[in-house]
Amino acid sequence: MYGLIAIGYTMVYGIIGMINFAHGDIFMIGAFTALIVFLILGALFYSVPVVIALLVMMIVAMLLTSLYNWTIEKVAYR
């Protein structure tokens, strides 16, 4: 996973010539979103199988993190 973050830093720096330190921020927001969704699913629906909870957790985290990244791109780079 850290290799993907490093590749992201390298690609962004190579393309726009700026270091974008928001990669770590976005990675952290995604991890916390996944944790919160997992805890909410566990608290509200105790009988949800772990596999389904993990799939829902990953989908919600990816959607919210991509929306957050899109907002950063629109505000910071344009």
Summary of the structure (lengths in Angstrom):
residues: 78
radius of gyration: 15.3
end to end distance: 28.4
largest distance: 49.5
contacts: 182
relative contact order: 0.12
helix: 85%
strand: 0%
